[in-house]
Amino acid sequence: MNAGNNAKTGTVTIEGGYATLRYERRLPHPREVVWKAITDPKELAAWFNTKAVIDGRNGGTIDFVSAPAGFHTTGRILVWDPPRVFEHEWHMDSHPHLPNGETESVIRWELVRDGDSATILTVTHSRLTKPTGLGFAPGMHAFLDRLSAHLNREKLPDWQERYDAVKGSYPSWQR
């Protein structure tokens, strides 16, 4: 199931009861700058709206609390290869929006140099349950729009407004 033809729109692949989200963005910034934005707690607080603790190493850990929803996510770092790959587990505690939590998913952030001063960022969130994946698809899109604005030193778009604006480009969890 593809979410759309827009190059900035991610894809949602459903296999059985599971979903994989995949996004690719070309960012006009060096890999080191993008790496810092996705791994530095101060940077994550700005665009990902997350209080983050990261033990940056293979086998290290992540501990994220997102605002305003209050999702608490932990996991082990599976790949720490600066400034190329940051892959980690995404174990979400139960929450009113996800009463059973989300315990087996993995997020992989891949950064590939594109010319002298640009980066292709590919984000893959795999092994989500189908309902969670369908609900998260426009949300991650909105966060990546905020990342782009953050890197460009522009006013960050409101997350909820971006979510609402792009949700029609993704399969609905309500179907």
N, CA and C atoms as an extended XYZ file, in Angstrom:
525
Properties=species:S:1:pos:R:3:atomname:S:1:resname:S:1:resid:I:1 pbc="F F F"
N         0.854       -1.165        0.000 N   MET     1
C         0.000        0.000        0.000 CA  MET     1
C         0.904        1.233        0.000 C   MET     1
N         0.817        2.037       -1.031 N   ASN     2
C         1.640        3.243       -1.143 CA  ASN     2
C         0.825        4.430       -0.711 C   ASN     2
N         1.464        5.352        0.000 N   ALA     3
C         0.754        6.494        0.549 CA  ALA     3
C         0.577        7.617       -0.443 C   ALA     3
N         1.246        7.595       -1.560 N   GLY     4
C         1.065        8.682       -2.509 CA  GLY     4
C         2.265        8.824       -3.424 C   GLY     4
N         2.146        9.743       -4.384 N   ASN     5
C         3.198        9.935       -5.369 CA  ASN     5
C         4.091       11.119       -5.060 C   ASN     5
N         3.706       11.958       -4.117 N   ASN     6
C         4.518       13.113       -3.747 CA  ASN     6
C         5.847       12.617       -3.189 C   ASN     6
N         6.955       13.173       -3.697 N   ALA     7
C         8.280       12.723       -3.253 CA  ALA     7
C         8.473       12.897       -1.755 C   ALA     7
N         7.784       13.854       -1.152 N   LYS     8
C         7.934       14.068        0.288 CA  LYS     8
C         7.009       13.174        1.101 C   LYS     8
N         6.078       12.488        0.451 N   THR     9
C         5.157       11.615        1.149 CA  THR     9
C         5.825       10.272        1.372 C   THR     9
N         5.642        9.744        2.548 N   GLY    10
C         6.209        8.442        2.849 CA  GLY    10
C         5.371        7.326        2.277 C   GLY    10
N         5.830        6.114        2.487 N   THR    11
C         5.068        4.950        2.079 CA  THR    11
C         4.693        4.139        3.307 C   THR    11
N         3.561        3.483        3.206 N   VAL    12
C         3.085        2.576        4.247 CA  VAL    12
C         2.936        1.215        3.591 C   VAL    12
N         3.677        0.236        4.100 N   THR    13
C         3.586       -1.118        3.579 CA  THR    13
C         2.953       -1.984        4.658 C   THR    13
N         1.866       -2.649        4.307 N   ILE    14
C         1.161       -3.523        5.248 CA  ILE    14
C         1.443       -4.969        4.871 C   ILE    14
N         1.898       -5.744        5.836 N   GLU    15
C         2.103       -7.179        5.655 CA  GLU    15
C         1.463       -7.868        6.845 C   GLU    15
N         0.338       -8.535        6.581 N   GLY    16
C        -0.405       -9.166        7.670 CA  GLY    16
C        -0.877       -8.107        8.647 C   GLY    16
N        -0.569       -8.287        9.904 N   GLY    17
C        -0.990       -7.342       10.936 CA  GLY    17
C         0.034       -6.261       11.240 C   GLY    17
N         1.068       -6.141       10.392 N   TYR    18
C         2.152       -5.200       10.679 CA  TYR    18
C         2.329       -4.173        9.576 C   TYR    18
N         2.879       -3.028        9.961 N   ALA    19
C         3.115       -1.931        9.029 CA  ALA    19
C         4.572       -1.496        9.099 C   ALA    19
N         5.074       -1.059        7.948 N   THR    20
C         6.388       -0.421        7.858 CA  THR    20
C         6.187        0.943        7.218 C   THR    20
N         6.702        1.976        7.863 N   LEU    21
C         6.656        3.335        7.343 CA  LEU    21
C         8.033        3.660        6.792 C   LEU    21
N         8.082        4.325        5.626 N   ARG    22
C         9.373        4.696        5.042 CA  ARG    22
C         9.262        6.079        4.429 C   ARG    22
N        10.219        6.919        4.776 N   TYR    23
C        10.273        8.302        4.290 CA  TYR    23
C        11.664        8.571        3.756 C   TYR    23
N        11.732        9.355        2.697 N   GLU    24
C        13.025        9.788        2.177 CA  GLU    24
C        12.946       11.288        1.941 C   GLU    24
N        13.924       12.004        2.491 N   ARG    25
C        13.983       13.458        2.330 CA  ARG    25
C        15.388       13.867        1.920 C   ARG    25
N        15.462       14.766        0.961 N   ARG    26
C        16.748       15.374        0.603 CA  ARG    26
C        16.843       16.674        1.383 C   ARG    26
N        17.858       16.771        2.215 N   LEU    27
C        18.047       17.945        3.073 CA  LEU    27
C        19.316       18.668        2.644 C   LEU    27
N        19.234       19.981        2.403 N   PRO    28
C        20.403       20.719        1.915 CA  PRO    28
C        21.390       21.059        3.028 C   PRO    28
N        21.809       20.024        3.744 N   HIS    29
C        22.727       20.191        4.877 CA  HIS    29
C        23.674       18.995        4.909 C   HIS    29
N        24.903       19.187        5.375 N   PRO    30
C        25.846       18.067        5.492 CA  PRO    30
C        25.337       16.993        6.457 C   PRO    30
N        25.791       15.768        6.248 N   ARG    31
C        25.373       14.655        7.111 CA  ARG    31
C        25.613       14.936        8.585 C   ARG    31
N        26.736       15.565        8.903 N   GLU    32
C        27.066       15.813       10.305 CA  GLU    32
C        26.025       16.711       10.974 C   GLU    32
N        25.495       17.664       10.230 N   VAL    33
C        24.468       18.576       10.760 CA  VAL    33
C        23.159       17.816       10.965 C   VAL    33
N        22.791       16.984       10.001 N   VAL    34
C        21.559       16.189       10.116 CA  VAL    34
C        21.715       15.171       11.246 C   VAL    34
N        22.887       14.538       11.335 N   TRP    35
C        23.153       13.573       12.408 CA  TRP    35
C        22.919       14.218       13.774 C   TRP    35
N        23.478       15.404       13.952 N   LYS    36
C        23.314       16.091       15.234 CA  LYS    36
C        21.837       16.355       15.515 C   LYS    36
N        21.079       16.738       14.490 N   ALA    37
C        19.658       17.041       14.679 CA  ALA    37
C        18.849       15.822       15.110 C   ALA    37
N        19.287       14.608       14.702 N   ILE    38
C        18.518       13.408       15.048 CA  ILE    38
C        19.062       12.671       16.260 C   ILE    38
N        20.225       13.116       16.797 N   THR    39
C        20.820       12.398       17.935 CA  THR    39
C        21.130       13.272       19.145 C   THR    39
N        21.072       14.570       19.007 N   ASP    40
C        21.380       15.465       20.122 CA  ASP    40
C        20.075       15.800       20.865 C   ASP    40
N        20.009       15.523       22.174 N   PRO    41
C        18.774       15.771       22.918 CA  PRO    41
C        18.237       17.198       22.798 C   PRO    41
N        19.118       18.187       22.755 N   LYS    42
C        18.643       19.576       22.621 CA  LYS    42
C        17.984       19.797       21.272 C   LYS    42
N        18.550       19.226       20.225 N   GLU    43
C        17.972       19.352       18.886 CA  GLU    43
C        16.642       18.594       18.808 C   GLU    43
N        16.603       17.379       19.356 N   LEU    44
C        15.366       16.593       19.340 CA  LEU    44
C        14.241       17.300       20.083 C   LEU    44
N        14.584       17.997       21.156 N   ALA    45
C        13.564       18.742       21.906 CA  ALA    45
C        12.911       19.803       21.029 C   ALA    45
N        13.692       20.399       20.144 N   ALA    46
C        13.182       21.486       19.307 CA  ALA    46
C        12.212       20.993       18.247 C   ALA    46
N        12.600       20.005       17.445 N   TRP    47
C        11.758       19.623       16.303 CA  TRP    47
C        10.938       18.358       16.539 C   TRP    47
N        11.416       17.438       17.356 N   PHE    48
C        10.729       16.165       17.590 CA  PHE    48
C         9.843       16.256       18.831 C   PHE    48
N         9.922       17.411       19.509 N   ASN    49
C         9.090       17.675       20.685 CA  ASN    49
C         9.243       16.557       21.712 C   ASN    49
N        10.504       16.163       21.932 N   THR    50
C        10.797       14.995       22.747 CA  THR    50
C        11.908       15.295       23.740 C   THR    50
N        11.685       14.883       24.981 N   LYS    51
C        12.751       14.894       25.979 CA  LYS    51
C        13.500       13.580       25.788 C   LYS    51
N        14.768       13.681       25.373 N   ALA    52
C        15.513       12.484       24.994 CA  ALA    52
C        16.755       12.291       25.857 C   ALA    52
N        17.008       11.037       26.174 N   VAL    53
C        18.270       10.613       26.765 CA  VAL    53
C        18.789        9.524       25.832 C   VAL    53
N        19.995        9.741       25.295 N   ILE    54
C        20.582        8.791       24.347 CA  ILE    54
C        21.973        8.414       24.819 C   ILE    54
N        22.179        7.107       25.001 N   ASP    55
C        23.511        6.570       25.285 CA  ASP    55
C        24.058        6.113       23.934 C   ASP    55
N        24.696        7.062       23.207 N   GLY    56
C        25.061        6.883       21.813 CA  GLY    56
C        26.216        5.933       21.572 C   GLY    56
N        25.885        4.658       21.392 N   ARG    57
C        26.877        3.625       21.076 CA  ARG    57
C        26.115        2.359       20.710 C   ARG    57
N        26.765        1.460       19.989 N   ASN    58
C        26.140        0.158       19.729 CA  ASN    58
C        25.843       -0.504       21.067 C   ASN    58
N        24.606       -0.945       21.256 N   GLY    59
C        24.203       -1.542       22.519 CA  GLY    59
C        23.762       -0.529       23.565 C   GLY    59
N        23.880        0.766       23.246 N   GLY    60
C        23.414        1.811       24.158 CA  GLY    60
C        21.887        1.831       24.192 C   GLY    60
N        21.329        2.893       24.744 N   THR    61
C        19.877        2.953       24.894 CA  THR    61
C        19.339        4.324       24.507 C   THR    61
N        18.020        4.330       24.227 N   ILE    62
C        17.279        5.578       24.058 CA  ILE    62
C        16.163        5.588       25.104 C   ILE    62
N        15.806        6.769       25.545 N   ASP    63
C        14.679        6.961       26.461 CA  ASP    63
C        14.048        8.292       26.060 C   ASP    63
N        12.875        8.225       25.433 N   PHE    64
C        12.195        9.409       24.915 CA  PHE    64
C        10.845        9.585       25.601 C   PHE    64
N        10.506       10.833       25.910 N   VAL    65
C         9.155       11.180       26.347 CA  VAL    65
C         8.691       12.295       25.426 C   VAL    65
N         7.634       12.021       24.678 N   SER    66
C         7.149       13.009       23.714 CA  SER    66
C         6.058       13.867       24.344 C   SER    66
N         6.056       15.115       23.935 N   ALA    67
C         5.017       16.041       24.380 CA  ALA    67
C         4.201       16.411       23.159 C   ALA    67
N         2.974       16.757       23.261 N   PRO    68
C         2.171       16.795       24.473 CA  PRO    68
C         1.528       15.460       24.831 C   PRO    68
N         1.597       14.445       23.917 N   ALA    69
C         0.893       13.181       24.158 CA  ALA    69
C         1.437       12.413       25.355 C   ALA    69
N         2.727       12.571       25.655 N   GLY    70
C         3.306       11.873       26.793 CA  GLY    70
C         3.675       10.425       26.512 C   GLY    70
N         3.851       10.049       25.230 N   PHE    71
C         4.313        8.696       24.921 CA  PHE    71
C         5.708        8.517       25.511 C   PHE    71
N         5.934        7.393       26.185 N   HIS    72
C         7.253        7.074       26.737 CA  HIS    72
C         7.803        5.893       25.959 C   HIS    72
N         8.968        6.100       25.348 N   THR    73
C         9.570        5.102       24.479 CA  THR    73
C        10.997        4.815       24.936 C   THR    73
N        11.322        3.530       24.978 N   THR    74
C        12.678        3.117       25.335 CA  THR    74
C        13.152        2.093       24.309 C   THR    74
N        14.436        1.820       24.322 N   GLY    75
C        14.949        0.776       23.446 CA  GLY    75
C        16.456        0.748       23.432 C   GLY    75
N        16.949       -0.339       22.884 N   ARG    76
C        18.380       -0.548       22.737 CA  ARG    76
C        18.812       -0.019       21.369 C   ARG    76
N        19.990        0.568       21.312 N   ILE    77
C        20.547        1.033       20.034 CA  ILE    77
C        21.154       -0.177       19.332 C   ILE    77
N        20.644       -0.463       18.145 N   LEU    78
C        21.081       -1.620       17.372 CA  LEU    78
C        22.265       -1.281       16.464 C   LEU    78
N        22.253       -0.053       15.898 N   VAL    79
C        23.358        0.410       15.055 CA  VAL    79
C        23.628        1.868       15.389 C   VAL    79
N        24.858        2.164       15.737 N   TRP    80
C        25.317        3.537       15.984 CA  TRP    80
C        26.570        3.718       15.134 C   TRP    80
N        26.399        4.336       13.971 N   ASP    81
C        27.491        4.498       13.013 CA  ASP    81
C        27.502        5.952       12.518 C   ASP    81
N        27.981        6.883       13.383 N   PRO    82
C        27.949        8.305       13.009 CA  PRO    82
C        28.814        8.595       11.785 C   PRO    82
N        28.416        9.442       10.887 N   PRO    83
C        27.094       10.059       10.756 CA  PRO    83
C        26.251        9.360        9.694 C   PRO    83
N        26.235        8.035        9.709 N   ARG    84
C        25.550        7.290        8.663 CA  ARG    84
C        24.259        6.605        9.089 C   ARG    84
N        24.299        5.855       10.201 N   VAL    85
C        23.132        5.056       10.591 CA  VAL    85
C        22.910        5.137       12.101 C   VAL    85
N        21.659        5.392       12.461 N   PHE    86
C        21.203        5.353       13.848 CA  PHE    86
C        19.944        4.490       13.828 C   PHE    86
N        20.055        3.284       14.386 N   GLU    87
C        18.920        2.356       14.409 CA  GLU    87
C        18.675        1.935       15.847 C   GLU    87
N        17.423        1.998       16.253 N   HIS    88
C        17.108        1.662       17.638 CA  HIS    88
C        15.728        1.033       17.759 C   HIS    88
N        15.590        0.265       18.828 N   GLU    89
C        14.279       -0.288       19.154 CA  GLU    89
C        13.360        0.845       19.588 C   GLU    89
N        12.071        0.595       19.504 N   TRP    90
C        11.058        1.584       19.849 CA  TRP    90
C         9.995        0.857       20.676 C   TRP    90
N        10.263        0.729       21.988 N   HIS    91
C         9.333        0.057       22.901 CA  HIS    91
C         8.510        1.128       23.593 C   HIS    91
N         7.238        1.183       23.257 N   MET    92
C         6.376        2.227       23.800 CA  MET    92
C         5.545        1.668       24.948 C   MET    92
N         5.573        2.391       26.073 N   ASP    93
C         4.738        2.014       27.211 CA  ASP    93
C         3.268        2.151       26.836 C   ASP    93
N         2.408        1.465       27.573 N   SER    94
C         0.981        1.623       27.327 CA  SER    94
C         0.599        3.085       27.581 C   SER    94
N        -0.414        3.533       26.867 N   HIS    95
C        -0.840        4.923       26.873 CA  HIS    95
C        -2.315        4.903       26.491 C   HIS    95
N        -3.119        5.898       26.897 N   PRO    96
C        -4.534        5.872       26.502 CA  PRO    96
C        -4.751        5.708       24.989 C   PRO    96
N        -3.850        6.248       24.161 N   HIS    97
C        -3.981        6.098       22.705 CA  HIS    97
C        -3.489        4.739       22.215 C   HIS    97
N        -2.636        4.089       23.009 N   LEU    98
C        -2.101        2.764       22.679 CA  LEU    98
C        -2.146        1.913       23.943 C   LEU    98
N        -3.327        1.421       24.310 N   PRO    99
C        -3.461        0.742       25.603 CA  PRO    99
C        -2.577       -0.487       25.768 C   PRO    99
N        -2.175       -1.112       24.659 N   ASN   100
C        -1.317       -2.289       24.749 CA  ASN   100
C         0.148       -1.973       24.481 C   ASN   100
N         0.461       -0.680       24.331 N   GLY   101
C         1.836       -0.308       24.023 CA  GLY   101
C         2.195       -0.712       22.603 C   GLY   101
N         3.461       -0.636       22.290 N   GLU   102
C         3.994       -1.042       20.978 CA  GLU   102
C         5.390       -1.532       21.287 C   GLU   102
N         5.587       -2.858       21.265 N   THR   103
C         6.801       -3.379       21.886 CA  THR   103
C         7.876       -3.896       20.948 C   THR   103
N         7.590       -4.069       19.687 N   GLU   104
C         8.571       -4.739       18.838 CA  GLU   104
C         9.078       -3.904       17.674 C   GLU   104
N         8.772       -2.625       17.612 N   SER   105
C         9.148       -1.874       16.417 CA  SER   105
C        10.587       -1.351       16.487 C   SER   105
N        11.096       -0.975       15.300 N   VAL   106
C        12.467       -0.502       15.154 CA  VAL   106
C        12.454        0.713       14.227 C   VAL   106
N        13.223        1.755       14.579 N   ILE   107
C        13.387        2.917       13.710 CA  ILE   107
C        14.840        2.953       13.231 C   ILE   107
N        14.993        3.130       11.926 N   ARG   108
C        16.324        3.232       11.318 CA  ARG   108
C        16.411        4.567       10.585 C   ARG   108
N        17.402        5.363       10.953 N   TRP   109
C        17.697        6.651       10.332 CA  TRP   109
C        18.976        6.459        9.525 C   TRP   109
N        18.903        6.556        8.193 N   GLU   110
C        20.071        6.405        7.334 CA  GLU   110
C        20.363        7.731        6.654 C   GLU   110
N        21.628        8.143        6.688 N   LEU   111
C        22.054        9.408        6.089 CA  LEU   111
C        23.096        9.113        5.018 C   LEU   111
N        22.817        9.553        3.799 N   VAL   112
C        23.732        9.351        2.683 CA  VAL   112
C        24.103       10.722        2.130 C   VAL   112
N        25.389       10.940        1.965 N   ARG   113
C        25.874       12.203        1.395 CA  ARG   113
C        25.349       12.337       -0.027 C   ARG   113
N        24.862       13.526       -0.364 N   ASP   114
C        24.383       13.832       -1.707 CA  ASP   114
C        25.093       15.095       -2.170 C   ASP   114
N        26.201       14.920       -2.880 N   GLY   115
C        27.018       16.064       -3.258 CA  GLY   115
C        27.842       16.528       -2.067 C   GLY   115
N        28.306       17.770       -2.138 N   ASP   116
C        29.187       18.289       -1.092 CA  ASP   116
C        28.460       18.719        0.176 C   ASP   116
N        27.201       19.157        0.031 N   SER   117
C        26.573       19.766        1.206 CA  SER   117
C        25.110       19.388        1.376 C   SER   117
N        24.713       18.232        0.898 N   ALA   118
C        23.334       17.786        1.085 CA  ALA   118
C        23.330       16.344        1.588 C   ALA   118
N        22.184       15.938        2.132 N   THR   119
C        22.029       14.608        2.711 CA  THR   119
C        20.698       14.025        2.282 C   THR   119
N        20.710       12.753        1.926 N   ILE   120
C        19.466       12.013        1.731 CA  ILE   120
C        19.211       11.290        3.054 C   ILE   120
N        18.119       11.648        3.702 N   LEU   121
C        17.719       11.006        4.953 CA  LEU   121
C        16.615       10.011        4.638 C   LEU   121
N        16.823        8.761        5.015 N   THR   122
C        15.793        7.739        4.884 CA  THR   122
C        15.442        7.265        6.287 C   THR   122
N        14.172        7.360        6.624 N   VAL   123
C        13.685        6.917        7.927 CA  VAL   123
C        12.744        5.741        7.685 C   VAL   123
N        13.042        4.622        8.337 N   THR   124
C        12.193        3.436        8.224 CA  THR   124
C        11.764        3.026        9.629 C   THR   124
N        10.449        2.977        9.837 N   HIS   125
C         9.903        2.527       11.122 CA  HIS   125
C         9.185        1.213       10.822 C   HIS   125
N         9.771        0.108       11.260 N   SER   126
C         9.251       -1.215       10.912 CA  SER   126
C         8.701       -1.952       12.125 C   SER   126
N         7.921       -2.984       11.804 N   ARG   127
C         7.317       -3.898       12.789 CA  ARG   127
C         6.314       -3.201       13.707 C   ARG   127
N         5.700       -2.124       13.215 N   LEU   128
C         4.600       -1.518       13.966 CA  LEU   128
C         3.355       -2.375       13.763 C   LEU   128
N         2.482       -2.416       14.758 N   THR   129
C         1.204       -3.057       14.496 CA  THR   129
C         0.489       -2.211       13.447 C   THR   129
N        -0.378       -2.853       12.667 N   LYS   130
C        -1.050       -2.151       11.573 CA  LYS   130
C        -1.785       -0.898       12.058 C   LYS   130
N        -2.607       -0.969       13.124 N   PRO   131
C        -3.315        0.254       13.539 CA  PRO   131
C        -2.367        1.373       13.975 C   PRO   131
N        -1.310        1.025       14.689 N   THR   132
C        -0.360        2.041       15.130 CA  THR   132
C         0.354        2.647       13.930 C   THR   132
N         0.799        1.814       12.997 N   GLY   133
C         1.475        2.309       11.804 CA  GLY   133
C         0.607        3.273       11.010 C   GLY   133
N        -0.660        2.931       10.842 N   LEU   134
C        -1.556        3.802       10.083 CA  LEU   134
C        -1.780        5.123       10.809 C   LEU   134
N        -1.820        5.090       12.125 N   GLY   135
C        -1.978        6.333       12.888 CA  GLY   135
C        -0.709        7.166       12.918 C   GLY   135
N         0.450        6.486       12.934 N   PHE   136
C         1.730        7.190       13.021 CA  PHE   136
C         2.197        7.778       11.690 C   PHE   136
N         1.738        7.236       10.562 N   ALA   137
C         2.275        7.642        9.252 CA  ALA   137
C         2.224        9.160        9.036 C   ALA   137
N         1.072        9.825        9.176 N   PRO   138
C         1.082       11.279        8.975 CA  PRO   138
C         1.829       12.012       10.088 C   PRO   138
N         1.913       11.419       11.269 N   GLY   139
C         2.631       12.049       12.372 CA  GLY   139
C         4.125       12.139       12.119 C   GLY   139
N         4.722       11.050       11.618 N   MET   140
C         6.150       11.095       11.310 CA  MET   140
C         6.405       12.057       10.159 C   MET   140
N         5.496       12.088        9.192 N   HIS   141
C         5.611       13.055        8.091 CA  HIS   141
C         5.667       14.474        8.665 C   HIS   141
N         4.769       14.774        9.588 N   ALA   142
C         4.734       16.109       10.212 CA  ALA   142
C         6.047       16.397       10.952 C   ALA   142
N         6.579       15.393       11.653 N   PHE   143
C         7.847       15.604       12.360 CA  PHE   143
C         8.994       15.862       11.380 C   PHE   143
N         9.015       15.157       10.253 N   LEU   144
C        10.084       15.377        9.272 CA  LEU   144
C         9.968       16.760        8.630 C   LEU   144
N         8.750       17.260        8.478 N   ASP   145
C         8.580       18.647        8.020 CA  ASP   145
C         9.171       19.609        9.051 C   ASP   145
N         8.969       19.301       10.321 N   ARG   146
C         9.534       20.133       11.389 CA  ARG   146
C        11.069       20.033       11.401 C   ARG   146
N        11.614       18.840       11.157 N   LEU   147
C        13.063       18.681       11.078 CA  LEU   147
C        13.632       19.561        9.967 C   LEU   147
N        13.011       19.516        8.796 N   SER   148
C        13.472       20.326        7.670 CA  SER   148
C        13.470       21.812        8.019 C   SER   148
N        12.386       22.286        8.613 N   ALA   149
C        12.297       23.700        9.007 CA  ALA   149
C        13.357       24.027       10.061 C   ALA   149
N        13.560       23.120       11.010 N   HIS   150
C        14.573       23.320       12.058 CA  HIS   150
C        15.960       23.481       11.440 C   HIS   150
N        16.303       22.586       10.533 N   LEU   151
C        17.616       22.650        9.890 CA  LEU   151
C        17.777       23.917        9.053 C   LEU   151
N        16.678       24.369        8.459 N   ASN   152
C        16.707       25.582        7.630 CA  ASN   152
C        16.561       26.863        8.445 C   ASN   152
N        16.473       26.714        9.766 N   ARG   153
C        16.296       27.857       10.682 CA  ARG   153
C        15.044       28.668       10.341 C   ARG   153
N        13.978       27.927        9.997 N   GLU   154
C        12.687       28.533        9.704 CA  GLU   154
C        11.743       28.278       10.872 C   GLU   154
N        10.648       28.982       10.884 N   LYS   155
C         9.623       28.752       11.905 CA  LYS   155
C         9.103       27.321       11.736 C   LYS   155
N         9.070       26.580       12.823 N   LEU   156
C         8.609       25.202       12.754 CA  LEU   156
C         7.104       25.159       12.558 C   LEU   156
N         6.634       24.323       11.616 N   PRO   157
C         5.187       24.192       11.446 CA  PRO   157
C         4.574       23.541       12.687 C   PRO   157
N         3.360       23.912       12.974 N   ASP   158
C         2.622       23.297       14.069 CA  ASP   158
C         2.401       21.822       13.721 C   ASP   158
N         2.753       20.923       14.639 N   TRP   159
C         2.679       19.488       14.355 CA  TRP   159
C         1.253       19.070       14.020 C   TRP   159
N         0.280       19.466       14.825 N   GLN   160
C        -1.108       19.039       14.595 CA  GLN   160
C        -1.640       19.568       13.268 C   GLN   160
N        -1.292       20.807       12.928 N   GLU   161
C        -1.735       21.360       11.649 CA  GLU   161
C        -1.129       20.580       10.484 C   GLU   161
N         0.159       20.215       10.575 N   ARG   162
C         0.785       19.429        9.512 CA  ARG   162
C         0.172       18.033        9.443 C   ARG   162
N        -0.064       17.421       10.603 N   TYR   163
C        -0.697       16.097       10.640 CA  TYR   163
C        -2.028       16.149        9.901 C   TYR   163
N        -2.848       17.129       10.256 N   ASP   164
C        -4.167       17.259        9.630 CA  ASP   164
C        -4.051       17.515        8.130 C   ASP   164
N        -3.047       18.298        7.729 N   ALA   165
C        -2.877       18.644        6.315 CA  ALA   165
C        -2.428       17.452        5.467 C   ALA   165
N        -1.645       16.533        6.042 N   VAL   166
C        -1.090       15.436        5.241 CA  VAL   166
C        -1.799       14.100        5.438 C   VAL   166
N        -2.680       13.986        6.424 N   LYS   167
C        -3.262       12.675        6.721 CA  LYS   167
C        -4.035       12.083        5.549 C   LYS   167
N        -4.585       12.921        4.672 N   GLY   168
C        -5.288       12.415        3.503 CA  GLY   168
C        -4.374       11.759        2.484 C   GLY   168
N        -3.062       11.961        2.604 N   SER   169
C        -2.089       11.344        1.698 CA  SER   169
C        -1.710        9.934        2.135 C   SER   169
N        -2.226        9.499        3.280 N   TYR   170
C        -1.881        8.198        3.844 CA  TYR   170
C        -3.126        7.351        4.028 C   TYR   170
N        -2.962        6.023        4.007 N   PRO   171
C        -4.109        5.161        4.300 CA  PRO   171
C        -4.611        5.451        5.711 C   PRO   171
N        -5.889        5.386        5.888 N   SER   172
C        -6.481        5.740        7.178 CA  SER   172
C        -6.615        4.528        8.087 C   SER   172
N        -6.333        4.731        9.361 N   TRP   173
C        -6.537        3.669       10.345 CA  TRP   173
C        -8.030        3.489       10.630 C   TRP   173
N        -8.844        4.443       10.162 N   GLN   174
C       -10.281        4.384       10.423 CA  GLN   174
C       -11.027        3.540        9.409 C   GLN   174
N       -10.350        3.101        8.341 N   ARG   175
C       -11.031        2.311        7.289 CA  ARG   175
C       -11.292        0.914        7.749 C   ARG   175
